[in-house]
Amino acid sequence: MDDVDVNDPAVKEAVQKACVDVGLPLVYRSLISQMLRTPSSEWPACCGEGCYPCQETLADAVHYTLKLLGRPLPS
C-alpha cells in the first residue's frame, strides 16, 4: 500500500471517519495511518486474548479507510 499518501487531507479524513465508524478512539488514527503504509502480510494477527483494541478492529478501520478512498483491499 505504498501508494497511499497518509499526509493527503482526503486520506486523513477517511482515516478519521473509519475510526469513528468502527468505534475506534481517534487516538488510534496514527496507527491506522501506519498500517496503511505496511503490507497486510506484516500486520499482527489477533491473539484471541481480548486485547483492546483488537488487531481485527484495527484491520477493519484500515479496510474501511481504503473502501472510503475507492482503493482495493489488501490481499
Secondary structure, DSSP 8 states (H G I E B T S, - for coil): -TT--TTSHHHHHHHHHHHHHHT--GGGHHHHHHHHTS-GGGS----SS--SS-HHHHHHHHHHHHHHTT-----
